[in-house]
Amino acid sequence: MATRVASQHGNHEVVQQLLEGNADVDMQNNSKGWSSLMSASKEGHSEVVEVLLGKGANVDLQDDKWWSALMNASEEGRSTVARKLMDSGADVYLQSHRGDSALSLATINRHSDVIDATLSHIEVHTTNSGSSGSIIN
């Protein structure tokens, strides 16, 4: 719990110390099933996100409503964090229990930086893989 609270408040030094003390980087420990990465992503704490990813945080872990860290960052317009998560392999195609994706959340909330970053990520990965997958159902 301490790691998630420190992550939520952006204290990357405390997060680093707790993880060096063998705290579980992926512990989901609030009533919603949020991890430290989800909390840091929602608040836009990019230094904390870097620390957590560097310690092997599961970038696609989902909470009790199937939200991921990328969805949290996208909803709040945290473009720097969203880019870091996508660069670390976050699945842009994950959907919440209501069918929301990171892109749809960014679009609903008019976060053009996140929309552009997500579309660029999809274009690069679709071109590189030869796939023509769709993010919109």
N, C-alpha and C positions, 0 to 999 in steps of 0.2 A: 504494500500500500504506500509506503514512503516513497518508492521510486515513481509511482504514478503521480503522487502529489507534487513531488519535485519537478517532474516532467511538465505537469500542467502549469506550474509557475515559472517555468523556463530556467530553472537552476541546473545548468548542465554540469557544473562542478560536483554538486551533490549527487546527481544521477550517476556520474562517472564513478564516484567513490562507492556508492551503493552497489553498482554492478561489479566493481572490483572486489567487493565483499561478498560476491556470489548471490546477489539478488537475482531473481528470475526475470529476465528481460521481457518475457511474454506473459507474465502473470496478469490475469484478468480479474480485477479485484474490487470493482465497485458494483453497485446494484444493476448497472447496465451491461456489465461484462467488458468494460473498457480496459485496454492495455495502456501502458505508458506511451507507446507510439501514437495511439489514437488521441490521447489527451494533448500531447505536445503538438501534434499535427493540427488539431482544431484551433489551438491557440497561436499557431504560427511560429513556434519556437524552433527555428531551423538548426541551431547548434545542438539542441537536445535531440532532435531527429537524427542528426549525424552521429551522435554518440550512440544512440540506441541501434541504429542500423549497423554501425561499426561493431557492436557487440552481438550482432546476429538476430536482431528483432525480426519476427515474421511480418513482412510488409503487407501480407494479405490476410492477417488475422481479422476475424469479424466478430462483432458484439452480438448481443441477444436479438437485435433487429437486423442483423447481417450487414451492418455498416463497417467499412474499413477505414483505415487512417486516411487513405486517398479521398474517400467520400467526405470525411470530416474537413480536410483541408480545402477541398473543392467547394463545399457549401459555404465556407467562410471566406473564400477568395484568397487563400494563402498560396499564391502562385509559386513562390520559392520552394516551399515545402512540397507542394504537389509535384514540381519538377524533380526534386530529390527522390521522392517516392517512386515516381515513374522510372527514373534512371536506375533505381535499385530493383526494378522488376515488378513494381505494383501492377496488378491486373486491372486495366481500365475497363474491362468487361464485367467485373463483379457487379452484382445487383443486390439491393436491400430487399427486405421482405415485401416491400411495396413495388419493387421493380425499378427503383431509382439507381442510376449509375453516377459515377463521378462527373461525367459530362452533363448529364441531365440536371444535376444539382447546381453545377456552375452556371448552366444556362438559365435555370429558373431564377437564380439570384443575380444574374447579369454580371458575372465575373469574367470579363473578356480576356484577361490575362490567363486565367486558368483554362478557359475554353480554347484559346489559341495554343497553349502548351499541350493540352490533351490531344487536339486534332493533329498537331505536328508530330507528337509521339505516335499516334495511330498511323499516320501517313508513313513515317520512317519505318515502323515495324511491319506494316503491311507490304510496303515496297520490298523490304529486305527478305521477307518470308515468302513472297509471291502469293500471299493470301488475299482474299477479298472479303474478309469477315465484316460484319456490321455491328455497330455498337447500339443501334436503335432497332428495337423490335417492332 
